[in-house]
Amino acid sequence: MNIMVLLRVSLLCLVALSVISSCKDEPKKSISTEPITFSKEGELEIYRGTKDSLITQLEIEIAESDYEIETGLMYREKMEANQAMLFIFPDVAFHSFYMKNTLIPLDIIFIDEGLNIVNIRQNAAPLDESGIPSGLPVQYVLEINAGLSDKWGIQLGDRIVFNRQ
């Protein structure tokens, strides 16, 4: 009986050894993902204060669901100068943003319920997880490429008008 057990154990060891030795080291497969691209959902204009002097026109992507607001421009590799993301919140409140997983530097423009610019954070650094507070209660936030708010001379008190497609 011991010989039978010994033969079975030996046979199992041979099978296990043969299975292990037949496994090939396959190279790790990389998963390729499609880059996230801009999706035009509307247009936005920025005007100088109370005047009707147009500063610039932008194509906008709109973020208003919880998921869209939480994700924002994360993982984007680029955004054209005439493109922006407009965040629309359901209520007027203090809001804070951060640049987690955001690969491009941004100017973050905080806008009140009357569509007036009340705060601007220039040159928010990519991948920085520090909070960027609105400073005042806002209902909208506009993200544009870093440096454009300065280039266009956007100031507190300027206003926006937007429409959806």
C-alpha positions in Angstrom: 0.0 0.0 0.0 2.8 2.4 0.8 4.3 1.7 -2.7 0.9 2.7 -4.3 0.8 6.0 -2.3 4.4 6.7 -3.2 3.7 6.1 -6.9 0.7 8.4 -6.8 2.6 11.1 -5.0 5.5 10.7 -7.5 3.1 10.8 -10.4 1.4 14.0 -9.1 4.8 15.6 -8.6 5.8 14.8 -12.2 2.5 16.3 -13.5 2.9 19.4 -11.4 6.5 19.8 -12.4 5.6 19.4 -16.1 2.8 22.0 -15.8 5.0 24.5 -14.0 7.9 24.0 -16.5 5.6 24.3 -19.5 4.3 27.8 -18.4 6.0 30.5 -20.4 7.0 33.8 -19.1 4.8 36.0 -21.3 5.6 39.7 -21.5 3.1 41.9 -19.7 0.5 43.3 -22.0 0.0 47.0 -21.9 -3.5 48.3 -22.1 -3.8 51.1 -24.5 -6.5 53.7 -23.8 -7.9 56.3 -26.1 -7.0 59.9 -25.1 -9.9 61.9 -23.7 -10.9 64.5 -26.3 -12.8 67.7 -26.1 -16.5 67.5 -26.8 -18.1 70.8 -27.7 -21.4 71.3 -25.9 -21.9 75.0 -26.2 -20.3 78.4 -26.6 -19.2 81.0 -24.1 -18.3 84.7 -24.4 -16.5 86.8 -21.8 -17.3 90.5 -21.7 -15.5 93.4 -20.1 -17.4 94.5 -16.9 -20.7 96.2 -17.6 -19.6 97.2 -21.1 -20.5 95.2 -24.2 -16.9 94.9 -25.1 -16.2 91.3 -26.0 -13.0 89.9 -24.6 -13.1 86.4 -26.2 -15.3 83.6 -27.4 -14.8 80.0 -26.4 -16.2 76.5 -27.2 -17.2 74.9 -24.0 -17.6 71.4 -22.6 -20.1 71.4 -19.7 -19.7 69.6 -16.4 -22.8 69.4 -14.3 -23.4 65.8 -13.2 -21.5 64.7 -10.0 -19.3 62.5 -12.1 -18.5 65.2 -14.6 -17.7 67.7 -11.9 -15.5 65.3 -10.0 -13.6 64.3 -13.2 -13.4 67.7 -14.9 -10.3 67.9 -17.1 -8.5 65.0 -15.5 -6.4 62.9 -17.8 -6.6 65.3 -20.7 -3.3 65.8 -22.5 -4.2 69.1 -24.1 -6.9 71.7 -24.7 -6.9 74.3 -27.5 -6.8 78.0 -26.6 -10.4 78.5 -27.8 -11.7 75.6 -25.6 -12.8 75.6 -22.0 -14.7 73.6 -19.4 -17.7 75.2 -17.7 -18.8 73.7 -14.4 -22.4 74.4 -13.5 -23.4 73.7 -9.9 -27.0 73.3 -8.8 -26.6 75.8 -6.0 -24.6 78.9 -5.0 -21.9 77.9 -2.5 -18.3 78.0 -1.7 -16.5 75.5 -3.9 -13.0 74.2 -4.0 -11.0 72.6 -6.8 -7.8 70.6 -7.1 -5.6 69.5 -9.9 -5.4 65.8 -9.1 -4.8 63.8 -12.3 -5.0 67.0 -14.3 -2.1 67.0 -16.7 -2.3 70.6 -18.1 -1.9 73.9 -16.2 -5.1 75.9 -15.9 -6.5 79.2 -15.0 -9.6 78.7 -12.9 -12.2 81.4 -13.0 -14.9 81.5 -10.4 -18.3 83.0 -11.4 -21.3 84.0 -9.3 -25.0 83.3 -10.0 -25.2 86.6 -11.9 -22.5 85.4 -14.3 -19.9 87.8 -12.9 -16.3 86.8 -12.4 -15.5 87.0 -8.7 -12.2 85.2 -8.4 -9.4 84.0 -10.6 -6.7 81.5 -9.8 -4.0 81.7 -12.4 -1.6 78.9 -13.3 -2.9 76.1 -11.2 -0.1 73.5 -11.4 -0.8 70.0 -12.9 -1.2 67.1 -10.5 -1.3 69.4 -7.4 -3.8 68.1 -4.9 -3.9 71.3 -2.8 -7.3 72.9 -2.6 -8.1 75.9 -4.7 -11.1 77.7 -2.9 -13.5 79.9 -4.7 -13.2 82.5 -1.9 -16.8 83.6 -2.4 -20.0 81.7 -3.1 -20.2 80.8 -6.8 -22.4 78.8 -9.1 -20.1 78.4 -12.1 -16.4 77.7 -12.6 -14.6 78.1 -15.9 -11.3 76.3 -16.6 -9.1 77.6 -19.4 -5.4 77.0 -20.4 -3.0 78.7 -17.9 -1.9 82.1 -18.9 -4.9 83.0 -21.0 -6.8 85.0 -18.3 -3.7 87.3 -18.1 -3.2 87.3 -21.9 -6.8 88.3 -22.4 -6.8 90.8 -19.5 -9.7 89.1 -17.7 -10.5 90.9 -14.5 -12.8 90.6 -11.5 -16.2 92.1 -12.5 -16.0 90.8 -16.1 -19.0 88.7 -17.0 -19.8 85.6 -19.1 -22.7 84.6 -21.4 -23.1 81.0 -22.5 -25.4 78.8 -24.4 -25.7 75.1 -24.9 -25.8 73.5 -28.3 
